[in-house]
Amino acid sequence: MTTQPTNAETLTITDNRTGQSYELPISDGTIRATDLRQIKTDDADFGLMTYDPAFMNTASCRSAITFLDGDAGVLQYRGYPIEQLAAKSTFLEVAYLLLYGELPSATQLDGWVGEIADHMFVHENVRVFMEGFRYNAHPMGMLLSAIGALGTFYPDASKIGDADLRHLQAVRLIAKMRTLGAWAFRHTLGQPFVYPDREKSYTENFLAMMFQIGNKYEADPRLEHALDVLFILHADQEQNCSTSAVRSVGSSQVDPYSAVAAGIGALYGPLHGGANEAVLRMLRRIGTQENIPAFMEGVKAGNERLMGFGHRVYKNFDPRATIIKKACDDVFEVTGVSPLLSIAQELEQIALNDEYFVARKLYPNVDFYSGLIYEALGIPAEMFPVLFAIGRTPGWVAQWNEMIQDTEQKISRPRQVYIGPAARDYVAIENR
C-alpha cells in the first residue's frame, strides 16, 4: 500500500521487495534510523537497518555546542566563530562558553577562574600513584590512568543527576588535567613534580609545572598566548572519535572521570592524537627543500603520504590552520625559526597550487603547524597528545554534560550485521 506524502518535510521510500511505500518524517536534515524498522518483508522480519561503518553519515545526537561546516571551512563554538575566539578570548573563557552556552560576564569569569584555581591541586596519593609508573612510561598512558583513578577520590562524581555536582566535576577535570599532564612530563624526565601556583594563569601554570627549575619560572607572554590559542583551537570538534567515546561510555551513567578517560584512550591512538607527530616525522624525513619535488611526486604516485593535509570533515581550508600559522610566527620570534619551517611552507605552497592536491581538497589542517609550535616550546613528541587532551577537556565535559541532560539519550548500543556461520551443533573434540 502506498502512502501519499502529506508534508514536504518527509521522505517516501518504496520497498521493491514488497511494493509497499513508507513516508518518513525529516527533521533537521535527518530521518530517524528507528523509523526504518517498519520496513519489513513480513511480520517475522526484524526490519530495515542502516549499515554505516565508522559513522560516516550517522548523527548520534543532537547538540548545541559546536557547529562545523567542513565544506565551507567554518568552525563555531556556541555560534561564535573560532577566529574571533582565538583572537579575543582566553582558554578558560572558552571553556565556560562551551559548558554553559554563553560568554561569562566579568564577575562570572572571575568566579570561574577562581574555581579552577581552587581545584588545580591533586591529592597527594595521586602524586604517589604517578610516581609508581616506570621511568619510560608514555605520558599519555600515565594521564589516562591518573584521570581514571581520580574517580575513586570523588565518590560524589557518580551522582550525575545533580547539576551542582556535575559542575564541580567539570571544574575538577579542567583544573587537574593540566596538573597531571605536566606531572606526566616531569616523570619522563626524572624531575620532581612542580605544584600549581595560584598567582599564574592557566597556561602559564602549565608551562611552569613542565619547565620550572628551582623556584622561579617566567613564561614569555608570547609563548603563553600561543599555547592558550592552541588550547582554544582544540577545545571541541563536534562528534570526533574521542568525543564519541566520552558520550558512548558516559551513556552507561558512569562517573565523568571514567568517561573522559575513555576519550583520552581514543585520543591516544595515532590516527587521532598523533597526527602532528607524524607531520614532524615527515618533515624530518624530507630533510631539505631540494628533496620536496621528489617527495611530492611520490605522494602522487601513492608511495608517500602527505601528513597534516586533508581532514575527515573539513573539505575546505581548516580554519584552525590559518590561526595556528600566525601562532607559529609569534613562537618563532621567541625561540628562533625551526629549520623545518621552510620545508613546511614549501609543501603548503605546492599543495595549494598543484591541481592534483587542489582537486582532492588536500588543504593544511590544524596538525600541520601545531607540532612545530610544540617542538619549538621544547615539548617532545610523546607529549603532543597530552596537550591535545588538556585543550579538549572542556569539550569533553560539555558534551558529557549535554548528553546527561538529553532525555532522548539511552545507553549506547549499536546494531550489527551478522555475517558469521549459521546455527550448528557442537562437535566433540575427538571428532574435530
N, C-alpha and C positions, 0 to 999 in steps of 0.2 A: 504494500500500500504506500502510495506517495503522499507525503505531507507537503502542502504548499507553504512556502515561506510567508510569514506574516509580519516580519520585521526585517529591515535592511541589515541590521546587525546580527545576521545569522549565517550559518554555513549549511548548505544542503549537500548531503553525501548519499550517493546511490551505491548500494552493495550489489555488485554484479553477480555475486553468488546466488542471491535470493531475489533480486529485482526490487527490493524494498529501499525506500529513501528515508533519510532521517534529517531533521532540522536541529542544528546545534547552535546555541547562543554564542556570540562572540563578545568578549569583554576585554577592553584594553589590548586589543590585537591578539587575543589568545582564545582558545577553546579549552574547556576542562577535559583532561585526559579521561576522567571517570565517565564523562558523557558518552565516550566511545563504547563503553561496556554494553550499552543497549543494542549494539550492532552484533547480532548473532545469527548463526545458521539454523539453530534450533534451541529448545529450552535447556538442553544439557551443555550447550556451548558456554564457556566462561565469558565470552565477549571480547571485542577487539581491544588490543593494547597497542601502544606505540613502542617502537624499538629505537632507542637513542643513546648509543654508547658515548660516554663522556659528556652527556647532556649538551650536545651541540645546539639543540633547538628546543630545550625544555626549560620553562620557568618553574623553579621550585618554590617560589614565594612571591609575595607582594611586598615591596619595600619602598620606604620614603627617604632612604638615606643617601644613596649615590645614584646619579644619572650619568650614564656613559653612552655616547653615540660614537661607535667605532668608525663608521663611515665618514662622519663629519669631523672626527678628531676632537670631540667635546668630552670633558670630564667636569662634573659639578658635584660638590658636597652640599646636600640640602638646598640645591638651587644656586649656590654661589660658585662662579667659575673658578677653577683651580688656579688660573693665572692671577686673579685678584687675591685669593687667599695666600698664595706663595709670596706675593709682593707686599701685602699689608698686614697679614695676620701672624700669629705665632702658633707653634705646635699645640700648646695646651689650650689655646682659644679654639683651635680647630677641633681638638678632642671634645671640648664642651659642645660645640656645634653638632658634631656627629651624634653624640649621645642624646642631646636634648632638643635638637631641631632648630634652635635659634642661636645667633651670636649672643654672648653674655653681655650684660651691662658692666660698667666698670666695677660696681660693687660685687656683682656675681662672679666676675673674673677674679677679683682679689680673693674672694672666698674659695673659689675653685683651686687656684694656685696654692693657697694656704692648706687646703685639704690634701693636695698631692704631696706637699712638703711634709705634712704631719705623718704620712704613711710611707715615706720612701725608705725608712729603715726596715730591716727584716729581723726576725727572731734570731738570736744567737745560735740556736740549734740548726737553723738553715745554713749559717756560716760553716758550722762543723760538718753538716751534710755535704756541702760543696767541697770542703777540704778533703773529703774522702774519695774524690774522683782521682783516677790515675793522672799522672803529670801530662800525658799526651792525649787525654780525653778531648773530643771535639767540643768546642764551646756551645754549639747548637744542641748537642746531646745533653750537656750539663744544664742548659737553660730549660730544655724540655722536661727533664727530670725534676728540676727545682720548682718549676711552676706547678707541675702535678702534685708535688709534695706540699705546696702551700695550702692546698685544700684541707689537709689534715690539721693545719694550725687554726683554721677558722670553721668550726662546726656550723656556725650560723649561715655559712655560704649555701648550705643545702636548702634554706628556706627561700626558694626562688620566687614565691608568690608575694613576698614582702618588698615593696618598691624601695623603701629606705635601705634595706639590706642589699638589694641589687645595686643601688647607688654606691654603697660602701665597698662592695666587691669590685666595682668598676674603678673606683679611686685606688684601691689597693693594687689592682693589676697594673694600671698605668704607672703608678708610682714605683712599684717594686720590680717591674720588668726591666727598667733601666738599671737599677742597682744590681740585679742578678746577672744581667748581660755584661756589665762592666766587671763584675767579680769573676765571671767565667773567663774573660780575657786575662785578668791578672793571674788566675790559676794556671793558665797555659804558660805564663812567663815565670812561674815560681815566685811571684812577688806577693807581699802582704796585701790584703784587701784594704781599700780606701773607703771610708764611710761617707755617706752623703753630707752635704753642707747646706744648711737652710739659707745661707746668705747667697747662694749661687742659683742661677736659673736652671731650668730642667736640663737643657742641653749642655750648659757649662758644667753642671754637676756630673753629667755622664763623661765628658772629656776629662775632668779632673779625676774621677774614680778610675779611669783607664790609665792615665799618664802621669799622675802626680808622683813625684819623688820627694821624700821628706814631707814637709808640712805645707808647702806652698805650690800653687799652680795657677797661672793666669792664662786663660784661653784668649787668643786673638779674637776680637769681636767678629771679624770676617769669617773665621773658621766656625765659630759658634753659630753664626747666622746661616752659613751654607748647610751645616748639618741639620739645623732646625727646618730649613726648607726641604731637605731630603726626607725628613720625618713626615712633613706635611704631604709630600707627594706620594708617600707610601701608606698614608693613613687608612685609606679604603679603596677598593677597586671592584665594587659590586660582588657578584657571586663567583669569585675565583675558587681555586682548589682549596686553599686553606680556610677561607670564609665558609665555604660549603661544609667543610669538615667540622668547623665550630658549630654551625647550625645543626648538622646531622647528629653529632654527638650530644649537643645540648638539648635536642628534641626528646631525649630519654629522661629529661629533667634532672640530669646530674648537675653538680655544682659547677660554676663557671670556670674554675681553675682547671678542672678536668677537660672541659670543652675547649678552652684556649690551648691547653697542652696538645690537644688533637690538631689544632691549627698550626702550632709550632712543628708538630711532626710532619704535616703536609708541606710546610714551608722548607723543611729540612731537605726535601728532595731536589736534585739538581735541575729538574725541569721547572721548578717554581722559584725557590730562593737562591739557586746557584747560577743564574744566568749571567750576572755581572762578572762573576769569577771566570766563566767561560769566555767572556769578551777579553779579559786580560790575557788569558792563555793564548787566544787567537792573535792578539796584537804582538805579544812577545814572539810567537812563532813566525809571524811575518817578518819581524826584526827591523827592516828598513823600508823606506818609501820605494826604493828600487824594486823590491820584491812584490809590491802591491799588484801590478798588472798581471803577473803570472798567477797570483793568488785568486784574483777576481775571475780570470779565465777558468781556474779550477772550480770556482763556485758555479759558473755557468755550465760546466761540464758535469756537475754533480759529484765532483771529487772533494770539494771543500764545502764547509758550512759557514755562512756569514752570520756570526753571532751578534746579538744585540739589534738585529733588524727584523721587522715584521712583528706581528702580535696576534694572538688568538682572537682578540676582539677588535683592536684598532686596525682598520683597513685604510687609514689615512695617517698623517703625521701624529705620533703620540704627543699630546700637548705637554706632557711632563718632560719630554726630551728637550724642548726649547728652553724650559725653565732651568733644567739641570745643566744645560750647556753654559748658561750665564753663571751659575754657581761655580762651575769649573774655573771660569776666569777669576772669580773672587778668591778661590782657594789658591790658585797658582800664583796670585800676587804675593801670597804669604810664603808658600812652600817652594816656589820655583816651578817652572814648567816641566811636566813629566815628559821624558823622551818618547813616550808612546802617544802623546797627544797629536803630533804631526801625522802619524800613521792613521790615527782615528779620524782626523779631519779629512785626510785624503780619501779614506774609504767612504766617508759620508758624502763627499762631493761626487765621487764616481757613481755611487748608488742613486743619488738624487738626479743625476743627469743621463745615466745609461738607460736606454729603453728597456733592456732586459729586466732591470730591477724596478723601474717605474711601472711597467706593465703588470708586474707581480705585487705592486704596492708594498715593497720592502723598504719601509722608512725606518729611521732610527727609533728605538723605543727607550724607555727610562733606564734600562740596564746598560745601554751603550756607553754612557759617560759616568754613571754612578760609581763604577769600580775604580775609575781613575781618581775620583774625589776621595774615596775611602783610602786608596793606596797612598795618595798624597798626604793624608792625615796621619799616616803611619799605622793604619789598621790592616792586619793581614787578611788574606782572602777568606780564611775559615771563619772570620768574624762577620763577613758580609751578610749572611742570612740572619745573624743575631740582630744587626742594626735594622734589617728589614722587619724583624719581629717586633722590635721596640716601636718602630713607626706604625706598624699595622695594628697594634694592640687596641687603640681607641676604636678602630673599625670593627675589630672582632667583638669587643664588648658591646658596641652599639648594635651590631647585627644580632648578637645573642639576646640582648635586652628587648629588641623589637620582636624577635621570634617568640620569646616567652609570653609576650602580651598579645600575640596574634591568635585569636580564637579559632582560626581555621587550621592551625598547625597541630599535627599529631606526631607521634614518634615516626622518624624517618624509616621507610621500609620499601625500597624499590622492588619492582617485579623483575622477573627474569623470563627469558625464552629458553625452555629446557631443550637441550639437544643431545642428551645422554641416551643410554640404552633403554629399551622398553622393559617392562617388568619381566623378571627372570628368576628362576629358582636357585637357591643356594646349592653349591656343588661341594661335596665332602673333599677334604684336602688330598686324600689318596687318589681321587679321580680327576684331579686337575692336571 
